[in-house]
Amino acid sequence: MSNDDKNEKNFLDSLAKRISSLRKSKGMTQEKLADAAAIDRVALANIETGKRRPTVTTVYRISTALGVHVDDVFKNL
């Protein structure tokens, strides 16, 4: 695995953990967040476990549903 691949994987893993952490800090279930963000719950679960790469639009929907600025999702990743 190249350094670029490792960096990308680390970034996506960090993003997944950030989304999960923000959701839990807001006291939301995956189902509630998925409904609020208009995405499938399984898709959200896959994003939170790093099995799926979210689009920018999906990250925007998730951040809006969480009531945080999209910058907060990416901050210090």
Backbone hydrogen bonds in HBPLUS format (Angstrom, degrees):
<---DONOR---> <-ACCEPTOR-->    atom                        ^
c    i                          cat <-CA-CA->   ^        H-A-AA   ^      H-
h    n   atom  resd res      DA  || num        DHA   H-A  angle D-A-AA Bond
n    s   type  num  typ     dist DA aas  dist angle  dist       angle   num
A0006-LYS N   A0002-SER O   2.96 MM   4  6.28 156.1  2.01 150.4 157.3     1
A0007-ASN N   A0003-ASN O   2.81 MM   4  6.02 161.0  1.85 152.6 157.9     2
A0008-GLU N   A0004-ASP O   2.91 MM   4  6.09 157.1  1.96 146.8 153.1     3
A0009-LYS N   A0005-ASP O   2.94 MM   4  6.13 160.1  1.98 146.1 151.7     4
A0010-ASN N   A0006-LYS O   2.87 MM   4  6.08 162.6  1.90 151.9 156.7     5
A0011-PHE N   A0007-ASN O   2.91 MM   4  6.08 157.1  1.96 146.4 152.8     6
A0012-LEU N   A0008-GLU O   2.91 MM   4  6.16 166.7  1.93 154.2 157.2     7
A0013-ASP N   A0009-LYS O   2.85 MM   4  6.03 156.5  1.90 150.9 157.9     8
A0014-SER N   A0010-ASN O   2.91 MM   4  6.06 156.5  1.97 145.6 152.1     9
A0015-LEU N   A0011-PHE O   2.86 MM   4  6.11 155.6  1.92 150.5 157.8    10
A0016-ALA N   A0012-LEU O   2.94 MM   4  6.09 158.3  1.98 145.0 150.6    11
A0017-LYS N   A0013-ASP O   3.02 MM   4  6.27 160.9  2.06 147.7 152.3    12
A0018-ARG N   A0014-SER O   2.88 MM   4  6.07 153.5  1.95 146.8 154.7    13
A0019-ILE N   A0015-LEU O   2.99 MM   4  6.23 165.0  2.01 154.9 157.5    14
A0020-SER N   A0016-ALA O   3.09 MM   4  6.29 166.3  2.11 149.5 153.5    15
A0021-SER N   A0017-LYS O   2.84 MM   4  5.95 160.8  1.87 148.6 154.5    16
A0022-LEU N   A0018-ARG O   2.86 MM   4  6.02 165.5  1.88 154.8 158.4    17
A0023-ARG N   A0019-ILE O   2.97 MM   4  6.12 161.1  2.01 148.3 153.9    18
A0024-LYS N   A0020-SER O   2.98 MM   4  6.21 166.2  1.99 152.2 155.6    19
A0025-SER N   A0021-SER O   2.87 MM   4  6.05 154.0  1.94 148.4 156.2    20
A0026-LYS N   A0022-LEU O   3.12 MM   4  6.32 132.3  2.36 140.9 152.0    21
A0026-LYS N   A0023-ARG O   3.15 MM   3  5.27 137.5  2.34  99.0 110.8    22
A0028-MET N   A0023-ARG O   3.14 MM   5  5.49 171.3  2.14 152.4 150.0    23
A0027-GLY N   A0024-LYS O   2.95 MM   3  4.94 156.8  2.01 102.8 109.9    24
A0033-LEU N   A0029-THR O   3.03 MM   4  6.25 168.8  2.04 154.0 156.8    25
A0034-ALA N   A0030-GLN O   2.82 MM   4  5.89 164.7  1.84 152.0 157.2    26
A0035-ASP N   A0031-GLU O   2.94 MM   4  6.08 161.2  1.98 147.8 152.8    27
A0036-ALA N   A0032-LYS O   2.99 MM   4  6.18 163.0  2.02 147.1 152.0    28
A0037-ALA N   A0033-LEU O   2.82 MM   4  5.99 145.1  1.95 150.8 160.7    29
A0038-ALA N   A0034-ALA O   2.90 MM   4  5.85 108.4  2.43 136.8 153.1    30
A0039-ILE N   A0034-ALA O   2.94 MM   5  5.02 168.9  1.95 144.9 147.9    31
A0038-ALA N   A0035-ASP O   3.18 MM   3  5.01 153.5  2.25  97.9 105.9    32
A0043-ALA N   A0040-ASP O   3.08 MM   3  5.13 116.7  2.50  95.8 111.1    33
A0044-LEU N   A0040-ASP O   3.00 MM   4  6.41 155.1  2.07 151.2 158.1    34
A0045-ALA N   A0041-ARG O   2.87 MM   4  6.16 160.2  1.91 150.1 155.7    35
A0046-ASN N   A0042-VAL O   2.90 MM   4  6.12 154.8  1.96 146.3 153.1    36
A0047-ILE N   A0043-ALA O   2.90 MM   4  6.18 144.1  2.03 144.5 154.9    37
A0047-ILE N   A0044-LEU O   3.11 MM   3  4.96 118.8  2.50  91.9 107.3    38
A0048-GLU N   A0044-LEU O   2.87 MM   4  6.13 163.3  1.90 156.9 160.7    39
A0049-THR N   A0045-ALA O   3.07 MM   4  6.25 129.9  2.33 138.2 150.7    40
A0051-LYS N   A0046-ASN O   2.76 MM   5  4.86 131.7  2.00 155.1 158.9    41
A0052-ARG N   A0046-ASN O   3.09 MM   6  5.18 133.6  2.31 122.2 115.4    42
A0050-GLY N   A0047-ILE O   3.12 MM   3  5.09 159.0  2.17 102.5 108.9    43
A0059-VAL N   A0055-THR O   3.01 MM   4  6.35 160.5  2.05 152.4 157.2    44
A0060-TYR N   A0056-VAL O   2.90 MM   4  6.13 154.1  1.97 148.0 155.6    45
A0061-ARG N   A0057-THR O   2.92 MM   4  6.20 158.8  1.96 148.6 153.9    46
A0062-ILE N   A0058-THR O   2.90 MM   4  6.13 160.7  1.94 152.0 157.2    47
A0063-SER N   A0059-VAL O   2.88 MM   4  6.04 165.1  1.90 150.2 154.3    48
A0064-THR N   A0060-TYR O   2.93 MM   4  6.08 162.3  1.96 151.9 156.8    49
A0065-ALA N   A0061-ARG O   2.94 MM   4  6.10 160.3  1.97 146.6 152.2    50
A0066-LEU N   A0062-ILE O   2.91 MM   4  6.13 140.1  2.07 144.7 156.1    51
A0067-GLY N   A0063-SER O   2.98 MM   4  6.13 115.9  2.41 135.4 151.6    52
A0068-VAL N   A0063-SER O   2.99 MM   5  5.26 166.3  2.01 154.6 153.2    53
A0067-GLY N   A0064-THR O   3.03 MM   3  4.99 144.8  2.16  97.3 108.3    54
A0072-ASP N   A0069-HIS O   2.84 MM   3  5.43 136.7  2.03 114.6 125.7    55
A0073-VAL N   A0070-VAL O   3.09 MM   3  5.30 136.8  2.28 102.0 113.6    56
A0075-LYS N   A0071-ASP O   2.85 MM   4  5.80 126.0  2.14 147.5 162.8    57
A0077-LEU N   A0074-PHE O   3.22 MM   3  5.73 146.9  2.34 144.4 136.3    58
